């Protein structure tokens, strides 16, 4: 490779760390909102919200539209970072099957947060997302594809396995390893947050699996529906606290995560 090409590659790569940090920060804000609403619902009245509902709660707030625009831009940055992870694997996620699984997860995560970024942008412009029950829409579309039932079942199984993995990761204290400054307190926050996220993903995966097995998209569930199943009470409050911790952990990723630039 010519020196000029090497310099150009490095110049482009230098944008990757700040983009990744902006993305983690936006993701953290979303989960702070989801967790705070769940805690409020558990302690008093009201209904918990998933990511879309939490963003919609900002519409009527002072400066809400600007916040939503900022979140939309930040989540778009997260999509770019996920694409880099999927295509270039800058953090060298092990080898073999683990590396492939990491790239696949990054790609799927990018699609999910891309949809959420678009929702945030729509809310910032008109106050309406226009997306409806998004999880049912994509499950329904996937069911219509060849081998759609098996694809949905496989997706649900993958989400459930990932949820179980997050719970295990939180239990084993396997967090903060990629951070430059992860003390015991931050690690504990990360453990609580990651385990709570896994606790929510596990039933989501099960419901998506059943949607594929029964060929009924309406049986799929998202974060909002899982939180509502917990009812208004201490359990919802505890899970909400965990999701709040997950948001804090993502903000810590934005500040302290070691982000390598692909060569």
Wavefront OBJ file of the C-alpha trace (Angstrom):
o trace
v 0.000 0.000 0.000
v 1.329 3.421 -0.952
v 2.233 5.837 1.897
v -0.512 8.235 0.763
v -3.076 5.414 0.993
v -1.814 4.479 4.471
v -2.147 8.096 5.620
v -5.692 8.286 4.225
v -6.630 5.053 6.026
v -5.320 6.398 9.323
v -7.137 9.691 8.802
v -10.464 7.898 8.322
v -9.773 5.528 11.222
v -9.112 8.439 13.568
v -12.836 9.253 13.445
v -13.853 5.857 14.769
v -13.171 6.308 18.535
v -15.170 9.561 18.931
v -18.033 8.134 16.882
v -18.072 5.040 19.087
v -18.077 7.149 22.259
v -20.955 9.320 21.033
v -22.886 6.147 20.247
v -22.350 4.624 23.683
v -23.424 7.898 25.299
v -26.688 7.994 23.316
v -27.379 4.357 24.139
v -26.777 5.151 27.804
v -29.284 8.012 27.737
v -31.959 5.719 26.255
v -31.535 3.152 29.031
v -31.447 5.850 31.697
v -34.890 6.909 30.454
v -36.227 3.337 30.298
v -34.908 2.561 33.777
v -36.167 5.791 35.346
v -39.688 5.294 33.944
v -39.725 1.673 35.160
v -38.623 2.723 38.662
v -41.333 5.398 38.785
v -43.933 2.871 37.623
v -42.805 0.343 40.205
v -42.887 2.813 43.083
v -46.117 4.597 42.193
v -48.425 4.296 39.228
v -48.132 4.524 35.498
v -46.839 2.156 32.898
v -43.255 1.182 32.057
v -41.971 1.934 28.579
v -39.577 0.351 26.162
v -37.029 2.316 24.157
v -39.580 3.863 21.781
v -41.963 4.842 24.572
v -39.126 6.293 26.630
v -38.083 8.469 23.691
v -41.694 9.516 23.105
v -41.838 10.742 26.718
v -39.443 13.527 25.732
v -41.739 15.007 23.076
v -43.652 17.285 25.452
v -40.651 18.235 27.587
v -38.907 21.601 27.270
v -36.118 21.127 24.759
v -37.410 17.632 24.050
v -37.123 17.946 20.284
v -33.486 19.002 20.510
v -32.776 16.116 22.877
v -34.421 13.678 20.476
v -32.390 15.051 17.566
v -29.228 14.613 19.610
v -30.200 11.058 20.553
v -30.995 10.260 16.909
v -27.562 11.506 15.835
v -25.891 9.647 18.694
v -27.652 6.377 17.912
v -26.668 6.789 14.259
v -23.075 7.024 15.457
v -23.630 3.791 17.369
v -24.847 2.162 14.151
v -21.623 3.221 12.420
v -19.562 1.771 15.269
v -21.500 -1.504 15.121
v -20.873 -1.662 11.365
v -17.136 -1.192 11.991
v -17.234 -3.968 14.594
v -19.094 -6.284 12.235
v -16.884 -5.634 9.204
v -13.428 -5.014 10.689
v -13.507 -6.511 14.216
v -11.249 -3.769 15.647
v -11.406 -5.203 19.174
v -10.308 -8.711 18.108
v -13.131 -10.688 19.693
v -11.249 -13.956 20.101
v -11.154 -16.491 17.296
v -13.331 -19.016 15.521
v -16.996 -19.223 16.464
v -16.686 -16.515 19.138
v -15.388 -14.028 16.593
v -18.134 -14.864 14.100
v -20.818 -14.600 16.797
v -19.446 -11.213 17.851
v -19.616 -9.894 14.296
v -23.139 -11.209 13.768
v -24.285 -9.643 17.040
v -22.729 -6.306 16.061
v -24.560 -6.373 12.726
v -27.928 -7.227 14.313
v -27.402 -4.603 17.020
v -26.670 -2.037 14.325
v -29.980 -2.793 12.605
v -31.907 -2.498 15.882
v -30.339 0.810 16.872
v -30.669 2.090 13.319
v -34.417 1.602 13.617
v -34.408 3.321 17.019
v -32.382 6.232 15.609
v -34.975 6.685 12.874
v -37.757 6.595 15.485
v -35.989 9.275 17.548
v -35.612 11.438 14.434
v -39.302 11.064 13.535
v -40.290 12.024 17.083
v -38.045 15.087 16.947
v -39.711 16.282 13.755
v -43.397 15.490 14.237
v -43.821 14.055 17.724
v -45.038 10.786 16.168
v -42.871 7.765 15.450
v -45.204 6.166 12.928
v -43.600 2.785 13.600
v -46.396 1.003 15.476
v -45.465 -2.281 17.123
v -42.094 -2.489 15.423
v -41.125 -5.900 16.775
v -44.337 -7.433 15.417
v -43.725 -5.808 12.035
v -40.255 -7.271 11.544
v -41.289 -10.673 12.923
v -44.263 -10.696 10.553
v -42.087 -9.763 7.580
v -39.556 -12.429 8.499
v -42.292 -15.052 8.779
v -43.289 -14.302 5.183
v -39.815 -15.175 3.897
v -38.777 -18.664 2.776
v -38.028 -20.693 5.910
v -39.408 -17.704 7.845
v -40.651 -19.823 10.740
v -37.190 -21.271 11.267
v -35.534 -17.865 10.908
v -37.774 -16.323 13.592
v -37.261 -19.302 15.898
v -33.509 -19.031 15.373
v -33.600 -15.286 16.085
v -35.588 -15.856 19.271
v -33.211 -18.582 20.381
v -30.257 -16.292 19.732
v -31.795 -13.466 21.801
v -32.586 -15.851 24.668
v -29.072 -17.308 24.628
v -27.572 -13.825 24.611
v -29.801 -12.838 27.529
v -28.624 -15.882 29.494
v -25.038 -15.024 28.592
v -25.445 -11.484 29.942
v -26.828 -12.822 33.218
v -23.871 -15.205 33.452
v -21.463 -12.387 32.574
v -22.866 -10.200 35.325
v -22.692 -13.082 37.798
v -19.068 -13.859 36.891
v -17.998 -10.191 37.119
v -16.758 -10.324 33.524
v -17.319 -6.596 32.939
v -15.155 -3.539 32.485
v -12.266 -5.474 30.956
v -12.037 -3.073 28.018
v -12.072 0.052 30.153
v -9.077 2.128 31.143
v -10.541 3.003 34.541
v -12.989 0.408 35.851
v -12.870 0.406 39.642
v -14.898 -1.917 41.909
v -17.873 0.472 42.084
v -18.140 0.822 38.305
v -17.750 -2.924 37.865
v -20.604 -3.520 40.310
v -22.812 -1.052 38.426
v -21.898 -2.840 35.206
v -22.677 -6.258 36.694
v -26.107 -5.120 37.871
v -26.888 -3.417 34.568
v -25.735 -6.241 32.330
v -27.622 -8.833 34.390
v -30.800 -6.718 34.271
v -30.503 -6.364 30.512
v -30.107 -10.127 30.251
v -33.118 -10.664 32.519
v -35.256 -8.673 30.067
v -33.799 -10.219 26.902
v -34.320 -13.799 28.069
v -38.159 -13.724 27.939
v -38.084 -11.558 24.795
v -36.185 -14.350 23.075
v -38.682 -16.932 24.320
v -41.670 -14.959 23.019
v -40.013 -14.408 19.631
v -39.222 -18.138 19.455
v -42.877 -18.955 20.141
v -43.996 -16.431 17.530
v -42.014 -18.395 14.962
v -43.130 -21.779 16.278
v -46.824 -20.837 16.134
v -46.489 -18.599 13.043
v -48.077 -15.690 14.933
v -46.166 -12.395 14.933
v -48.406 -10.970 17.673
v -46.918 -13.442 20.159
v -43.563 -11.657 19.980
v -42.761 -9.257 22.819
v -40.416 -6.331 23.325
v -38.898 -4.625 26.375
v -42.056 -2.650 27.143
v -44.283 -5.728 27.161
v -41.861 -7.722 29.311
v -41.673 -4.890 31.847
v -45.473 -4.646 31.934
v -45.645 -8.360 32.705
v -43.772 -7.669 35.939
v -46.680 -5.569 37.198
v -46.444 -2.396 39.265
v -44.435 -3.237 42.339
v -41.025 -3.938 43.797
v -39.923 -6.370 41.059
v -40.476 -3.788 38.321
v -38.629 -1.235 40.442
v -35.654 -3.583 40.885
v -35.433 -4.328 37.159
v -35.823 -0.610 36.442
v -32.923 0.102 38.772
v -30.901 -2.498 36.877
v -31.672 -0.891 33.520
v -30.735 2.476 34.988
v -27.415 0.917 36.008
v -27.026 -0.398 32.447
v -27.463 3.148 31.150
v -24.795 4.405 33.552
v -22.494 1.606 32.404
v -22.955 2.637 28.765
v -22.040 6.222 29.688
v -18.920 4.800 31.359
v -18.151 2.981 28.095
v -18.380 6.333 26.336
v -15.748 7.779 28.667
v -13.387 4.936 29.531
v -13.653 2.172 26.925
v -10.446 1.368 25.046
v -11.408 1.682 21.397
v -8.813 0.487 18.921
v -8.696 1.871 15.428
v -8.590 -0.770 12.695
v -5.381 -0.676 10.694
l 1 2 3 4 5 6 7 8 9 10 11 12 13 14 15 16 17 18 19 20 21 22 23 24 25 26 27 28 29 30 31 32 33 34 35 36 37 38 39 40 41 42 43 44 45 46 47 48 49 50 51 52 53 54 55 56 57 58 59 60 61 62 63 64 65 66 67 68 69 70 71 72 73 74 75 76 77 78 79 80 81 82 83 84 85 86 87 88 89 90 91 92 93 94 95 96 97 98 99 100 101 102 103 104 105 106 107 108 109 110 111 112 113 114 115 116 117 118 119 120 121 122 123 124 125 126 127 128 129 130 131 132 133 134 135 136 137 138 139 140 141 142 143 144 145 146 147 148 149 150 151 152 153 154 155 156 157 158 159 160 161 162 163 164 165 166 167 168 169 170 171 172 173 174 175 176 177 178 179 180 181 182 183 184 185 186 187 188 189 190 191 192 193 194 195 196 197 198 199 200 201 202 203 204 205 206 207 208 209 210 211 212 213 214 215 216 217 218 219 220 221 222 223 224 225 226 227 228 229 230 231 232 233 234 235 236 237 238 239 240 241 242 243 244 245 246 247 248 249 250 251 252 253 254 255 256 257 258 259 260 261 262 263
